[in-house]
Amino acid sequence: MADMVVTGTREAFAALINRRGIYKKLGVSISTVAGWKIYLSEGKSISLDKMEEMLLRAGGTVVQEKVWEVNSILGNDTFTAAEIESIKTLIAKIRSSGEVLQKKYRRQLREDFNFRMEDFEQGNGFTVDDLQKAIVEGDIKVSK
């Protein structure tokens, strides 16, 4: 059979376990492979480690390593002075609003500034004072 290139570990694993008799090459029972097929068809997850182990065991190779953009996960830590003022205003609104508006303002912080309070929070809810402290301690930087 010719080599097949598949994008995505889950997709490659699904293609692998749908090959006739693959359980023999993987060294697992036919019922194990049947269980994996059911899990995938129901949208359940199988650990990435397990899928990669089976792909490698079957002779698969990684064509391109994963590349991660960490800033989009963690949020920014550098802002202009004007952005800091807007962030302060939104944090104050969060602290003085009900749940529905809090969600709106948190989303605005993430979307407009890529600011995530949880990156700096100490456990009791992030406040304007906490923002100032993070600036003084250098956890948040103010650019010119």
C-alpha positions in Angstrom: 0.0 0.0 0.0 1.3 3.5 -0.9 2.3 5.9 1.9 -0.5 8.2 2.9 0.1 11.6 4.4 -2.6 12.7 6.9 -2.8 16.0 8.7 -3.6 15.8 12.4 -2.8 13.1 14.9 -6.5 12.2 15.5 -7.1 11.9 11.7 -4.0 9.8 11.2 -5.0 7.5 14.1 -8.5 7.2 12.7 -7.1 6.2 9.3 -4.8 3.7 10.9 -7.3 1.9 13.0 -9.6 1.6 10.0 -7.0 -0.6 8.2 -8.0 -4.3 8.0 -6.1 -6.4 10.5 -4.2 -3.5 12.1 -4.6 -4.9 15.6 -2.0 -7.6 14.7 0.6 -5.0 13.7 -0.2 -2.9 16.8 0.0 -5.9 19.2 -3.4 -5.2 20.7 -6.7 -7.1 20.6 -9.3 -6.7 18.0 -11.7 -5.5 20.7 -9.3 -2.7 21.7 -9.3 -1.4 18.1 -13.1 -1.7 18.0 -13.3 0.2 21.3 -11.1 3.0 19.8 -13.3 3.2 16.7 -16.4 3.6 18.9 -14.7 6.3 21.0 -13.8 8.3 18.0 -17.3 7.9 16.4 -18.9 9.2 19.6 -16.5 12.2 19.6 -14.7 11.0 22.7 -11.0 11.5 23.1 -8.2 9.0 23.2 -5.0 10.3 24.8 -2.6 12.0 22.4 0.2 9.8 23.8 -1.7 6.6 23.0 -2.5 7.7 19.5 1.1 8.7 18.8 2.4 5.4 20.3 0.2 3.4 18.0 1.0 5.5 15.0 4.8 5.0 15.7 4.3 1.3 16.4 2.6 0.9 13.0 5.6 2.6 11.3 4.2 6.1 10.9 6.5 9.1 11.1 6.0 12.7 12.0 6.5 14.8 8.9 6.3 18.2 10.7 6.7 19.0 14.4 4.1 21.0 16.2 4.7 24.8 16.5 3.1 26.6 19.4 2.3 30.3 19.6 2.4 30.8 23.4 1.4 34.5 23.5 -2.1 33.7 22.2 -2.5 31.2 25.1 -1.1 33.4 27.9 -2.1 36.8 26.8 0.0 40.0 26.6 2.1 41.4 29.4 3.1 44.7 27.8 0.7 47.6 27.2 0.8 51.3 26.4 -0.2 53.8 29.1 -3.5 54.4 27.3 -4.2 50.6 27.1 -3.5 50.4 30.9 -6.1 53.1 31.6 -8.7 51.2 29.5 -7.8 48.0 31.2 -8.2 49.7 34.6 -11.7 51.0 33.6 -12.8 47.5 32.5 -11.5 45.8 35.7 -13.3 48.4 37.8 -16.5 47.6 35.7 -16.0 43.9 36.3 -15.7 44.4 40.1 -18.9 46.5 40.2 -21.1 44.5 37.8 -23.3 41.5 37.8 -22.3 38.2 36.2 -23.6 38.9 32.7 -21.8 42.2 32.4 -18.7 40.7 34.0 -18.5 38.1 31.2 -18.9 40.9 28.6 -16.1 43.0 30.1 -13.7 40.0 30.6 -14.3 39.1 26.9 -13.5 42.7 26.0 -10.2 42.5 27.9 -9.3 39.4 26.0 -10.4 40.5 22.6 -9.3 44.2 22.7 -6.1 43.8 24.7 -5.3 40.1 24.9 -5.3 40.7 28.6 -6.2 37.8 30.9 -6.6 38.6 34.5 -6.0 34.9 35.4 -2.4 35.3 34.2 -1.8 37.7 37.1 -4.5 36.8 39.6 -3.5 35.9 43.1 -6.7 34.0 44.0 -9.1 36.6 45.4 -10.3 38.2 42.1 -8.2 40.6 40.2 -8.6 44.3 41.1 -7.2 47.7 39.9 -4.8 47.6 42.9 -3.6 44.1 41.7 -3.0 45.6 38.2 -0.9 48.5 39.8 1.0 46.0 41.9 1.8 43.8 38.8 3.1 46.9 37.1 5.3 47.9 40.0 6.6 44.3 40.3 7.4 44.2 36.6 4.9 41.4 35.8 3.1 43.9 33.5 5.2 46.3 31.5 4.1 49.7 30.2 5.5 50.6 26.8 6.0 54.2 25.6 
